[in-house]
């Protein structure tokens, strides 16, 4: 009797559908020439690890992220292998080669995930710039929660130091408090509308400035603001690496 009950319970568990999960896409296919290095900047050392591995590890620590995609350049193959073999322990990362533009790279990642998006296995996609290595699992989770609730989510910080300029006379115009933000990544969206928007953009040869701009053009999904983090800044110049090192040395970031 006990064995029959256990067998029935096992069948019930096996029959339960796994809830959908999110996908994290980390973009690492740019050159990053302004940082002044001879190699792709996302493979520069940062506190004993390659820069890109910090983002991958942060996504890996978010339980609702069930798949990770790294968008890389073909010429960085050896560096990719190094990072995945030695610095992102336990994480299964799918590697896709990027396109000629950021949007083309994002589309290739989405096509990698397309079958799982169409089947409902993946419900949300978060797209992150590997040049922002200090993103926290808490921010990733916050963006994911907001994207699932509203349709789309972008992290950012209030841009208190930005002023508008009149198109006709060049005069400065006051902006109301909270009307502008400095956008960060990851930017998250419900997966099916995101894939559809990018395929339509490809058909119409539209190239946006970031994920949100493409969604604004080809999707009616509402996009909500999630407060970003000061340490989630982009590594653009050599000085930024020094600042990132200081942030890490003064915090309890996991390695």
C-alpha positions in Angstrom: 0.0 0.0 0.0 2.8 2.4 0.9 4.6 1.7 -2.3 1.4 2.3 -4.4 0.8 5.6 -2.6 4.4 6.7 -3.2 4.1 5.7 -6.9 0.9 7.7 -7.4 2.5 10.8 -5.7 5.5 10.4 -7.9 3.3 10.4 -11.0 1.5 13.5 -9.8 4.8 15.4 -9.2 6.1 14.4 -12.6 2.9 15.5 -14.2 3.0 19.0 -12.8 4.2 21.6 -15.3 7.2 23.6 -14.2 6.3 27.3 -13.9 7.8 29.5 -16.6 11.1 31.1 -15.9 13.0 34.2 -17.0 16.0 34.4 -19.3 19.0 36.6 -18.7 20.9 37.9 -21.8 24.3 39.5 -21.2 25.6 41.5 -24.1 29.4 41.2 -24.6 29.9 41.6 -28.3 31.1 45.2 -28.5 34.7 46.4 -28.7 34.7 49.1 -26.0 37.6 51.0 -27.6 37.3 54.1 -25.4 38.6 52.2 -22.4 42.0 52.1 -24.2 42.6 48.3 -24.0 43.8 46.0 -26.8 41.0 43.5 -26.1 37.3 43.6 -25.6 36.9 45.6 -22.3 34.4 43.0 -20.8 37.4 40.6 -20.5 39.6 43.1 -18.6 40.4 42.1 -15.0 38.3 43.5 -12.2 39.1 42.5 -8.6 40.7 39.2 -9.7 38.0 38.2 -12.3 37.1 39.1 -15.8 34.6 42.0 -16.0 31.9 39.9 -17.7 31.9 37.2 -15.1 30.5 39.6 -12.5 27.3 40.1 -14.4 26.9 36.4 -15.2 27.3 35.5 -11.6 24.8 38.1 -10.5 22.1 36.6 -12.8 23.0 33.1 -11.8 22.2 34.0 -8.2 18.6 35.0 -9.1 16.4 31.9 -8.6 13.8 32.9 -11.2 16.4 33.2 -14.0 16.4 29.7 -15.5 18.6 30.3 -18.5 21.6 32.6 -19.3 22.7 33.7 -22.8 26.0 35.3 -23.4 26.2 37.3 -26.6 29.9 37.3 -27.7 32.2 38.0 -30.6 33.7 35.0 -32.5 37.2 36.3 -32.0 36.7 36.3 -28.2 36.1 32.5 -28.2 39.1 31.6 -26.0 38.3 34.4 -23.5 34.6 33.2 -23.3 35.8 29.6 -22.6 38.1 30.9 -19.9 35.3 32.8 -18.1 32.8 30.0 -18.4 35.2 27.3 -17.3 36.9 29.1 -14.4 34.9 32.1 -13.2 31.2 31.2 -13.5 31.1 28.0 -11.5 27.8 26.0 -11.7 26.1 28.3 -14.2 25.0 26.9 -17.6 25.5 29.6 -20.1 24.5 29.4 -23.8 26.8 31.4 -26.1 25.5 33.2 -29.2 27.6 35.3 -31.6 26.5 38.9 -31.9 25.4 40.8 -35.0 26.7 44.0 -36.5 24.6 46.2 -34.1 23.5 46.0 -30.6 19.9 45.4 -31.7 21.2 42.7 -34.1 22.9 41.0 -31.2 19.8 41.1 -29.1 17.8 39.6 -31.9 20.2 36.7 -32.2 19.8 36.0 -28.5 16.0 36.2 -28.8 16.1 33.7 -31.7 18.2 31.4 -29.6 15.4 31.5 -27.0 12.5 31.6 -29.5 11.2 28.0 -29.2 11.1 28.2 -25.5 9.4 31.6 -25.6 6.8 30.3 -28.1 6.1 27.3 -25.8 5.7 29.5 -22.7 8.7 28.0 -20.9 10.3 31.5 -20.9 8.0 34.2 -19.9 10.3 37.2 -19.4 13.7 38.3 -20.9 16.1 40.6 -19.2 18.8 42.2 -21.4 21.9 43.5 -19.7 25.1 45.2 -20.8 28.2 43.3 -19.6 30.0 46.7 -19.3 27.8 47.2 -16.1 29.6 44.6 -13.9 28.3 45.7 -10.5 24.6 45.0 -11.1 23.2 43.3 -8.0 20.9 40.2 -7.9 18.4 42.5 -6.0 18.2 44.9 -8.9 17.8 42.0 -11.4 15.0 40.6 -9.2 13.3 44.0 -9.0 13.4 44.5 -12.7 12.1 41.0 -13.3 9.2 41.5 -10.8 8.2 44.8 -12.4 8.4 43.4 -16.0 6.2 40.4 -15.1 3.7 42.7 -13.4 3.5 45.5 -16.0 5.0 44.2 -19.2 8.3 46.1 -19.3 10.7 47.6 -16.8 13.8 49.8 -17.0 16.1 50.6 -14.1 17.5 54.1 -13.8 18.5 57.0 -11.6 16.9 60.5 -11.5 18.8 62.8 -13.9 18.9 65.9 -11.8 21.7 67.4 -13.7 20.0 67.4 -17.2 18.4 70.5 -18.7 16.3 70.7 -21.9 17.3 73.0 -24.7 14.7 74.7 -27.0 14.9 73.6 -30.6 14.3 77.1 -32.0 16.2 79.5 -29.8 18.6 77.2 -27.9 17.4 78.5 -24.5 17.6 76.2 -21.5 14.2 75.0 -20.3 13.5 73.8 -16.7 12.6 70.1 -16.4 10.2 69.1 -13.7 11.6 67.0 -10.8 11.6 63.3 -11.6 10.8 63.8 -15.3 14.1 62.4 -16.6 16.2 59.3 -15.6 19.5 58.0 -16.6 18.6 54.5 -17.9 20.5 51.4 -16.9 20.3 47.8 -17.6 19.0 45.1 -17.3 15.9 46.1 -19.2 13.2 43.5 -18.9 10.1 42.6 -21.0 7.5 39.9 -21.4 9.2 37.5 -23.7 6.6 36.9 -26.5 6.0 40.6 -27.2 9.7 41.3 -27.0 10.5 38.7 -29.6 7.6 39.8 -31.9 8.8 43.5 -31.7 12.4 42.6 -32.6 11.3 40.4 -35.5 9.1 43.3 -36.8 12.0 45.7 -36.4 14.2 43.4 -38.4 11.6 43.2 -41.2 11.2 47.0 -41.3 15.0 47.6 -40.9 14.4 49.8 -37.8 17.4 50.3 -35.5 16.7 51.7 -32.0 19.0 53.1 -29.4 18.3 50.4 -26.8 15.8 47.7 -26.0 13.2 50.1 -24.7 13.2 52.2 -27.9 12.5 49.2 -30.1 9.6 48.2 -27.8 8.3 51.7 -27.8 8.2 51.6 -31.6 6.6 48.1 -32.1 4.8 47.2 -28.9 2.1 48.7 -26.7 3.5 47.2 -23.5 3.7 49.7 -20.6 7.2 50.2 -19.4 7.7 51.0 -15.7 10.7 52.6 -14.0 12.6 50.7 -11.3 15.0 52.7 -9.3 18.5 51.7 -10.3 21.7 51.5 -8.3 24.6 54.0 -8.1 27.2 51.1 -8.4 25.5 49.8 -11.6 27.5 52.2 -13.8 28.9 51.5 -17.2 32.7 50.9 -17.7 33.5 53.3 -20.5 36.9 54.9 -19.6 40.0 53.6 -17.7 39.0 55.6 -14.7 35.7 53.7 -14.4 37.7 50.5 -13.7 39.4 52.1 -10.8 36.1 53.3 -9.4 34.7 49.8 -9.8 37.7 48.3 -7.9 37.1 50.8 -5.1 33.4 49.9 -4.9 34.2 46.2 -4.7 36.9 46.7 -2.1 34.5 48.7 0.1 31.6 46.3 -0.1 30.7 42.7 0.5 30.2 41.7 -3.1 30.3 37.9 -3.6 33.1 36.6 -5.7 
